[in-house]
């Protein structure tokens, strides 16, 4: 804890701790709603979990691979359209300037694996969210004569994550601060309100927000421990994503369906500064690899 008594007291409505996609999105929403909100990030905006994501905005079809709609699939059914509105500057967050890597995602497998789902994918329940791709319309990767499975096209989006982070940060640049926790500490006021003390040389500033929102991902655990808060407990889902750098011309975004009700493999393509591509592999491969 910082021992020096504060020389200046500051206030804000809401302090957001953590500058990943959740924190930055929340900051944009709060500022638009008229709140005096500030965001604090320890390292770099979007570092760790956000930048490691595949940038997929999906509409829930990946949660229907058992052949039925689920609560999870319906809760995010409108998500692609929601993000498209934001990308056009017409949504609740202005994402104009963010880059879209792909406006679709494929779902493919052997004929036997998809046969149990063919009726469901063609039903009214999924209309407008998934379409079967005919042989003549297949991308080059699926024109190979050895491929005899089925291919579907989903309306899911894939975004360039660094560009999304930049746009969100630029929207509220004057409200984002880097925090050095070796020179800052949590403080509870006499009324038990949470405050943050910032110490620099012989001065200490105390920020007392009306509310504190933790959006630091796995970093929330250390903060909760410091505050001696036992609930909620941190949930960890270890993943071992695989990256393959290559110079093939094929950019591809898709889920491979196996015998399970979750994607056996998920592939997304990401450009490198040197002109090459990286295939980023997730799905069951990443879950079982961990």
C-alpha positions in Angstrom: 0.0 0.0 0.0 1.1 3.6 -0.7 1.8 5.2 2.8 1.7 8.8 1.7 -1.5 10.7 2.5 -3.1 12.1 -0.7 -2.2 15.6 -1.7 -5.1 15.8 -4.2 -8.5 14.2 -4.4 -10.1 13.3 -7.8 -13.4 11.7 -8.6 -15.1 10.0 -11.5 -18.3 8.1 -12.1 -16.8 4.8 -13.1 -13.2 3.4 -13.2 -12.6 0.5 -15.5 -9.6 -1.7 -14.8 -8.4 -3.5 -17.8 -8.0 -2.4 -21.4 -9.0 -5.4 -23.4 -12.0 -5.5 -25.8 -14.5 -5.6 -22.9 -13.1 -2.6 -21.1 -12.7 -0.5 -24.2 -16.2 -1.3 -25.4 -17.6 -0.5 -22.0 -15.7 2.8 -21.9 -17.2 3.8 -25.3 -20.7 2.9 -24.1 -20.4 4.8 -20.8 -18.9 7.9 -22.4 -21.7 7.9 -25.0 -24.2 7.7 -22.2 -22.7 10.8 -20.5 -20.8 9.2 -17.7 -17.4 10.5 -16.5 -15.6 7.2 -17.0 -11.8 6.4 -17.0 -10.0 3.3 -18.1 -6.7 2.0 -16.6 -4.4 -0.6 -18.3 -1.3 -2.1 -16.9 0.6 -3.1 -20.0 -0.8 -2.5 -23.5 -4.3 -2.1 -24.8 -5.7 -5.4 -26.0 -2.7 -7.4 -24.7 -3.0 -11.0 -23.7 -6.5 -12.5 -24.2 -7.9 -9.9 -26.6 -5.0 -9.9 -29.1 -4.8 -13.7 -28.9 -8.5 -14.1 -30.0 -9.4 -15.0 -33.6 -11.6 -12.0 -34.1 -14.7 -14.0 -34.8 -18.1 -12.5 -34.4 -20.4 -15.4 -34.8 -24.2 -15.8 -34.8 -24.4 -18.9 -32.7 -24.5 -21.7 -35.3 -21.4 -23.3 -33.8 -23.5 -23.9 -30.7 -26.1 -25.8 -32.7 -23.9 -28.7 -33.8 -26.0 -31.1 -31.9 -28.8 -30.4 -34.4 -31.0 -28.1 -32.2 -31.1 -24.5 -31.2 -29.8 -23.7 -27.8 -30.0 -20.8 -25.3 -26.4 -19.9 -26.2 -27.0 -19.9 -30.0 -30.1 -17.7 -29.7 -28.6 -15.3 -27.2 -26.0 -14.2 -29.9 -28.0 -14.8 -33.0 -28.1 -11.1 -33.9 -24.4 -10.4 -33.0 -23.1 -10.2 -36.6 -25.7 -7.7 -37.6 -25.1 -5.7 -34.4 -21.4 -5.5 -35.2 -22.0 -4.6 -38.8 -24.1 -1.6 -37.7 -21.2 -0.5 -35.4 -18.7 -0.9 -38.3 -20.9 1.3 -40.4 -21.1 3.9 -37.6 -24.8 3.2 -37.0 -24.5 1.1 -33.8 -24.1 1.8 -30.1 -20.3 1.9 -30.6 -18.6 3.7 -33.5 -16.3 1.2 -35.1 -15.7 3.0 -38.4 -12.1 2.4 -39.4 -11.9 -1.1 -38.1 -10.9 -3.8 -40.6 -13.0 -6.8 -41.6 -10.9 -9.8 -42.6 -13.9 -11.8 -43.8 -17.7 -11.3 -44.0 -18.4 -15.0 -43.8 -17.3 -18.3 -42.1 -17.4 -21.8 -43.5 -18.6 -25.0 -41.9 -17.4 -28.2 -43.5 -16.9 -31.9 -42.8 -17.3 -35.3 -44.4 -20.7 -36.3 -45.7 -21.3 -38.6 -42.8 -20.5 -36.1 -40.1 -22.8 -33.4 -41.6 -25.6 -35.8 -42.7 -27.1 -35.7 -39.2 -27.3 -31.9 -39.4 -28.3 -31.4 -43.0 -32.1 -31.2 -42.3 -31.6 -28.8 -39.4 -29.2 -26.5 -41.3 -31.8 -26.3 -44.1 -34.7 -25.6 -41.8 -36.5 -22.3 -41.1 -34.8 -22.1 -37.7 -31.5 -21.3 -39.4 -32.7 -19.3 -42.4 -30.6 -16.3 -43.1 -27.8 -17.5 -40.9 -26.4 -20.4 -42.9 -26.5 -21.5 -46.5 -25.3 -24.6 -48.3 -22.5 -23.9 -50.9 -22.9 -25.6 -54.3 -19.8 -27.2 -55.9 -19.4 -24.5 -58.5 -19.4 -21.8 -55.8 -16.9 -23.4 -53.5 -13.6 -21.6 -52.7 -10.4 -23.0 -54.3 -9.5 -25.0 -51.2 -12.6 -27.1 -51.6 -12.3 -27.6 -55.4 -9.9 -30.5 -54.8 -11.4 -33.8 -56.2 -10.5 -35.5 -52.9 -13.0 -33.4 -51.0 -16.3 -35.2 -50.9 -18.0 -33.6 -47.9 -20.5 -30.8 -47.5 -19.8 -27.1 -47.2 -22.0 -24.4 -45.6 -21.5 -20.7 -45.4 -22.3 -18.8 -42.2 -22.9 -15.1 -41.9 -20.2 -14.8 -39.1 -17.7 -11.9 -39.3 -14.0 -12.0 -38.7 -12.4 -8.8 -37.6 -8.8 -7.6 -37.5 -8.5 -7.3 -33.7 -5.6 -4.7 -33.5 -7.7 -2.4 -35.8 -10.7 -2.8 -33.5 -8.6 -2.0 -30.4 -7.2 1.1 -32.1 -10.6 2.5 -33.1 -12.1 1.9 -29.6 -9.1 3.5 -28.0 -9.0 6.5 -30.4 -12.7 7.2 -29.6 -11.8 7.9 -26.0 -8.1 8.5 -26.0 -8.2 11.2 -23.4 -9.9 8.9 -20.9 -7.3 6.0 -21.0 -4.3 5.8 -18.7 -1.5 3.4 -18.1 -1.3 2.3 -14.5 1.9 1.2 -12.8 0.7 -0.9 -9.8 4.2 -0.6 -8.2 3.2 3.1 -7.8 -0.5 2.7 -7.1 -2.6 0.9 -4.6 -6.2 0.2 -3.6 -7.5 2.2 -0.7 -10.8 1.9 1.3 -12.2 5.1 2.5 -13.8 5.5 5.9 -17.2 4.9 4.2 -15.7 1.7 2.7 -15.7 3.1 -0.8 -12.9 1.9 -3.1 -10.3 4.4 -4.2 -7.0 4.2 -6.0 -3.9 6.0 -4.7 -1.4 7.1 -7.3 2.1 7.9 -5.9 4.8 9.8 -7.8 7.8 11.1 -5.9 6.5 13.2 -3.0 2.9 13.5 -4.3 -0.1 11.2 -4.0 -3.4 11.5 -5.9 -6.5 9.7 -4.7 -9.1 8.8 -7.3 -12.5 7.8 -5.8 -14.8 6.5 -8.4 -18.5 6.0 -7.9 -18.2 2.5 -9.3 -15.3 0.2 -10.2 -15.6 -2.3 -13.1 -13.0 -5.1 -13.5 -12.4 -6.1 -17.1 -8.8 -7.3 -16.7 -9.5 -10.9 -17.7 -7.3 -13.3 -15.8 -5.8 -10.2 -14.1 -9.1 -9.9 -12.1 -7.9 -12.7 -9.9 -5.0 -10.8 -8.4 -7.1 -7.7 -8.0 -9.8 -9.6 -6.1 -7.2 -11.2 -3.9 -5.7 -7.8 -3.1 -9.2 -6.6 -2.1 -9.8 -9.8 -0.2 -12.9 -10.6 -2.2 -13.5 -14.3 -2.5 -16.4 -14.3 -5.0 -16.7 -14.8 -7.9 -13.9 -17.3 -8.3 -11.7 -17.1 -11.4 -12.6 -19.5 -14.2 -9.8 -20.7 -16.4 -10.1 -22.4 -19.7 -6.6 -23.3 -20.9 -6.2 -23.3 -24.6 -3.2 -24.2 -26.8 -3.8 -22.3 -30.0 -1.6 -23.2 -33.0 -0.2 -20.7 -35.5 1.1 -21.8 -38.9 2.9 -19.1 -41.0 2.9 -19.8 -44.7 3.0 -18.1 -48.1 0.1 -19.9 -49.8 -2.4 -17.5 -51.4 -5.4 -19.0 -49.6 -7.1 -17.0 -46.9 -9.6 -19.2 -45.2 -12.1 -18.9 -42.3 -14.0 -22.0 -41.2 -15.0 -24.7 -38.7 -14.4 -28.3 -39.3 -17.1 -30.6 -37.9 -16.1 -34.0 -36.5 -18.0 -36.5 -34.4 -18.4 -34.1 -31.5 -20.9 -31.3 -31.0 -18.1 -28.7 -31.0 -15.9 -27.8 -33.9 -13.0 -30.2 -34.3 -10.9 -27.4 -35.8 -11.4 -23.7 -36.3 -9.2 -21.9 -38.9 -8.8 -18.2 -39.3 -6.3 -16.3 -41.5 -4.3 -13.3 -40.4 -2.0 -11.1 -42.5 1.6 -10.4 -41.5 3.6 -7.3 -42.2 6.0 -9.2 -44.5 3.1 -10.2 -46.8 2.8 -13.8 -45.5 -0.3 -15.3 -43.8 -0.8 -17.0 -40.5 -3.4 -19.8 -40.2 -4.6 -19.6 -36.5 -6.0 -22.9 -35.4 -8.5 -23.4 -32.5 -11.4 -25.6 -31.7 -11.1 -29.0 -30.0 -7.5 -29.0 -31.3 -6.7 -26.1 -28.9 -8.7 -27.4 -26.0 -7.3 -30.9 -26.0 -3.8 -29.6 -26.8 -3.8 -27.8 -23.5 
